[in-house]
Amino acid sequence: MMPLFFKTRVQIHAERVFKEVFQGEYEGEVLLCGGAFKPVLKPGLPINDFDLWVRNRKERERLVRFLLQRGASLVRDFHPFCLKLRLDGRIIEITYHNVNDGALADVLNTFDLAVCSIGARYQNGKLVETLVAPECRDSVRRRSIQVLPAYQCFLEATHAPSLIRTLHRMGQQAVELGYEVDTTHEHLLWRMFWNDYSEEERRIAVDLYFETMVHYKGHCDERLVRRATVGGIPAAIRDQKDHHNLGHLTPRHA
């Protein structure tokens, strides 16, 4: 059972974020999940971006209009992943994933890492729900970066290309929070990548890593890339080095 003080900190932080981003005025329904709650896990840790979910396209358009009226600017339409806006120096990412009639718990269950499965739901200008997934509580207690069981099942069933990105994120979160990567989970992902994924599926996974983590986020773990390509650096990273100088990107270790 999560200590009461932690639940209280999550609620206080969720209220603070709603006031900062929405000035407590947005009447629509919106879900805030993931990285925005890092300061709850480690006080003083900066928030890289606010990740928001809505029910459908109509609600997404409504939210974007509200933020633009508040003074936000559109940085990038990164379809089919998210809309990226900047407001008062903060990055806001509104996902293209529609929640539809799903609950807050359903959104958290789509995450890859247990430690990220914290969320809040706002409606009619106020905070109406906060949730910390049981796996997140266990991850915090152990100070360990673990993969959510639902995500593991998702990878096993679909061979989703997000696997390499998840390995990167495991190392990234461990560094930021001062946790340890759960080596059992890490080895499980690598075994799945090499034993279950086809050569084409592995190539697509590496391509997605470059599209999302390197080109979009600006982070590249060259050791991770070498391991995913059996020691060879693909043309994508060579081209990126030649034209954009990868030396300025932030390396992360999985």
C-alpha positions as CSV (number, residue, x, y, z in Angstrom):
1,M,0.0,0.0,0.0
2,M,1.4,3.4,-1.0
3,P,2.0,5.7,2.0
4,L,-0.6,8.4,2.4
5,F,2.0,11.1,2.2
6,F,2.9,9.9,-1.3
7,K,-0.7,10.0,-2.5
8,T,-1.0,13.5,-1.0
9,R,2.1,14.6,-2.9
10,V,0.7,13.3,-6.1
11,Q,-2.6,15.2,-5.6
12,I,-0.8,18.4,-4.6
13,H,1.5,18.2,-7.6
14,A,-1.4,17.5,-10.0
15,E,-3.3,20.5,-8.7
16,R,-0.2,22.7,-9.1
17,V,0.3,21.5,-12.7
18,F,-3.4,22.2,-13.6
19,K,-3.1,25.7,-12.2
20,E,0.2,26.3,-14.1
21,V,-0.9,24.9,-17.5
22,F,-4.6,25.7,-17.5
23,Q,-4.8,28.5,-14.9
24,G,-7.5,26.2,-13.3
25,E,-9.9,27.4,-16.0
26,Y,-10.2,24.6,-18.6
27,E,-13.7,23.1,-18.5
28,G,-13.1,20.1,-20.7
29,E,-11.7,16.7,-19.7
30,V,-8.0,16.0,-20.0
31,L,-5.7,13.4,-18.6
32,L,-2.1,14.2,-17.5
33,C,0.2,11.1,-17.2
34,G,3.8,10.1,-17.0
35,G,6.8,12.4,-16.9
36,A,5.1,15.4,-15.4
37,F,5.1,13.6,-12.1
38,K,8.9,13.1,-11.9
39,P,9.3,15.8,-9.2
40,V,7.0,13.6,-7.0
41,L,9.4,10.7,-7.4
42,K,12.5,12.8,-7.0
43,P,12.0,16.3,-5.6
44,G,13.7,19.0,-7.6
45,L,13.8,17.0,-10.8
46,P,12.8,19.2,-13.8
47,I,9.8,18.4,-15.9
48,N,10.8,17.9,-19.5
49,D,7.2,18.1,-20.9
50,F,3.6,17.7,-20.0
51,D,1.9,14.7,-21.7
52,L,-1.8,15.1,-22.2
53,W,-4.6,12.7,-23.4
54,V,-8.2,13.4,-24.4
55,R,-11.2,11.3,-25.4
56,N,-11.3,12.1,-29.1
57,R,-10.4,14.4,-32.0
58,K,-13.1,16.9,-31.1
59,E,-11.7,17.2,-27.6
60,R,-8.2,17.4,-28.9
61,E,-9.1,20.4,-31.1
62,R,-10.9,22.0,-28.2
63,L,-7.8,21.6,-26.0
64,V,-5.5,23.0,-28.6
65,R,-7.7,26.0,-29.1
66,F,-7.7,26.7,-25.4
67,L,-3.9,26.5,-25.2
68,L,-3.4,28.7,-28.2
69,Q,-5.7,31.3,-26.7
70,R,-3.6,31.1,-23.6
71,G,-0.6,32.1,-25.7
72,A,0.8,28.7,-26.6
73,S,2.6,28.2,-30.0
74,L,2.6,25.1,-32.1
75,V,6.1,23.7,-32.3
76,R,5.4,20.6,-34.3
77,D,2.7,18.3,-35.5
78,F,4.4,15.0,-35.0
79,H,1.6,12.8,-36.5
80,P,0.7,10.1,-35.6
81,F,2.4,10.5,-32.2
82,C,1.6,13.9,-30.8
83,L,1.1,17.6,-31.2
84,K,3.9,19.6,-29.6
85,L,3.3,23.0,-28.2
86,R,5.2,25.5,-26.1
87,L,3.6,27.6,-23.4
88,D,5.5,29.9,-21.1
89,G,8.7,28.0,-21.8
90,R,7.1,24.7,-21.1
91,I,6.6,21.9,-23.7
92,I,3.2,20.4,-23.9
93,E,2.6,17.2,-25.9
94,I,-1.0,16.2,-26.7
95,T,-1.1,12.6,-27.9
96,Y,-3.0,11.5,-30.9
97,H,-4.1,8.4,-29.0
98,N,-7.8,8.7,-28.3
99,V,-8.8,7.6,-24.8
100,N,-12.5,7.2,-26.0
101,D,-14.4,5.6,-23.1
102,G,-11.3,4.3,-21.3
103,A,-10.5,5.1,-17.7
104,L,-7.3,6.7,-16.3
105,A,-6.1,3.2,-15.4
106,D,-6.5,2.1,-19.0
107,V,-4.2,4.9,-20.2
108,L,-1.5,4.1,-17.6
109,N,-1.7,0.5,-18.7
110,T,-0.5,1.5,-22.2
111,F,2.8,2.7,-20.8
112,D,6.1,0.8,-21.2
113,L,7.7,1.6,-17.8
114,A,6.1,1.0,-14.4
115,V,7.7,4.1,-12.9
116,C,5.8,6.3,-15.4
117,S,2.4,4.9,-14.6
118,I,1.1,7.9,-12.5
119,G,-1.7,10.0,-13.8
120,A,-4.4,12.6,-13.0
121,R,-7.8,13.4,-14.6
122,Y,-9.2,16.9,-14.8
123,Q,-12.8,17.8,-15.6
124,N,-15.0,20.9,-15.3
125,G,-12.1,23.0,-14.1
126,K,-10.9,20.8,-11.3
127,L,-8.9,17.7,-10.4
128,V,-11.3,14.8,-10.1
129,E,-8.9,11.7,-10.0
130,T,-5.3,10.7,-9.4
131,L,-3.9,7.2,-9.7
132,V,-0.6,5.5,-9.1
133,A,-0.5,2.0,-10.7
134,P,0.5,-0.9,-8.3
135,E,3.5,-1.6,-10.5
136,C,4.7,2.0,-10.1
137,R,4.4,1.7,-6.3
138,D,6.6,-1.5,-6.5
139,S,9.1,0.2,-8.8
140,V,9.4,3.2,-6.4
141,R,9.7,0.9,-3.4
142,R,12.5,-1.1,-5.1
143,R,14.1,2.0,-6.7
144,S,14.1,-0.1,-9.9
145,I,13.2,0.6,-13.5
146,Q,10.9,-2.2,-14.6
147,V,8.7,-2.9,-17.6
148,L,4.9,-3.1,-17.1
149,P,3.5,-6.6,-17.5
150,A,0.9,-5.4,-19.9
151,Y,3.5,-3.9,-22.1
152,Q,5.6,-7.1,-22.1
153,C,2.5,-9.0,-23.2
154,F,1.9,-6.4,-25.9
155,L,5.5,-6.8,-27.2
156,E,5.1,-10.6,-27.2
157,A,1.9,-10.5,-29.1
158,T,2.7,-7.8,-31.7
159,H,6.5,-7.5,-31.9
160,A,5.9,-3.7,-31.6
161,P,8.9,-1.6,-32.9
162,S,8.9,0.4,-29.6
163,L,11.2,-2.1,-27.9
164,I,14.5,-0.4,-28.6
165,R,13.0,2.9,-27.6
166,T,11.9,1.3,-24.3
167,L,15.5,0.0,-23.6
168,H,16.7,3.6,-24.1
169,R,14.0,4.9,-21.7
170,M,14.9,2.4,-19.1
171,G,18.5,3.7,-18.9
172,Q,17.3,7.3,-19.2
173,Q,14.8,7.0,-16.3
174,A,17.4,5.2,-14.1
175,V,19.9,8.1,-14.6
176,E,17.3,10.8,-13.9
177,L,15.8,9.2,-10.8
178,G,18.9,7.6,-9.4
179,Y,17.3,4.1,-9.7
180,E,18.8,0.9,-11.0
181,V,17.6,-0.8,-14.3
182,D,16.0,-4.1,-13.5
183,T,18.5,-6.4,-15.3
184,T,15.9,-9.2,-15.5
185,H,13.5,-7.0,-17.5
186,E,16.3,-5.6,-19.6
187,H,17.6,-9.0,-20.6
188,L,14.1,-10.2,-21.3
189,L,13.7,-7.4,-23.8
190,W,17.0,-8.2,-25.5
191,R,16.1,-11.9,-25.7
192,M,12.8,-11.0,-27.2
193,F,14.4,-8.7,-29.7
194,W,17.0,-11.2,-31.0
195,N,15.0,-14.5,-30.6
196,D,11.4,-13.5,-31.5
197,Y,11.7,-10.5,-33.8
198,S,12.4,-11.1,-37.5
199,E,15.2,-9.2,-39.2
200,E,12.7,-6.9,-40.7
201,E,11.0,-6.2,-37.4
202,R,14.4,-5.4,-35.8
203,R,15.2,-3.0,-38.6
204,I,11.8,-1.2,-38.1
205,A,12.5,-1.0,-34.4
206,V,15.8,0.7,-34.9
207,D,14.2,3.0,-37.5
208,L,11.5,4.0,-35.0
209,Y,14.2,4.7,-32.4
210,F,15.8,7.2,-34.7
211,E,12.6,8.8,-35.7
212,T,11.3,9.3,-32.1
213,M,14.3,9.4,-29.8
214,V,17.1,10.8,-32.1
215,H,15.4,13.1,-34.6
216,Y,12.5,14.2,-32.3
217,K,13.8,14.0,-28.8
218,G,17.5,14.7,-29.6
219,H,18.9,11.8,-27.6
220,C,21.0,9.0,-29.0
221,D,22.6,6.1,-27.2
222,E,25.2,4.9,-29.7
223,R,26.1,1.9,-27.5
224,L,22.5,0.8,-27.6
225,V,22.3,1.2,-31.4
226,R,25.5,-0.8,-31.8
227,R,24.0,-3.6,-29.7
228,A,20.8,-3.5,-31.7
229,T,22.7,-3.8,-35.0
230,V,25.3,-6.4,-33.9
231,G,28.2,-3.9,-33.8
232,G,27.4,-2.1,-37.0
233,I,26.3,1.5,-37.1
234,P,23.5,1.9,-39.6
235,A,23.5,4.5,-42.4
236,A,20.9,6.5,-40.5
237,I,23.4,7.3,-37.7
238,R,26.3,8.0,-40.1
239,D,24.1,10.4,-42.0
240,Q,22.9,12.1,-38.8
241,K,26.5,12.5,-37.7
242,D,27.6,14.0,-41.1
243,H,24.7,16.5,-41.4
244,H,23.7,17.3,-37.8
245,N,26.8,16.4,-35.7
246,L,25.5,13.8,-33.2
247,G,28.2,14.9,-30.8
248,H,25.8,17.5,-29.2
249,L,23.1,14.9,-28.5
250,T,22.7,13.5,-25.0
251,P,23.8,9.9,-24.7
252,R,21.8,7.6,-22.4
253,H,22.8,4.2,-21.1
254,A,20.4,1.3,-20.9
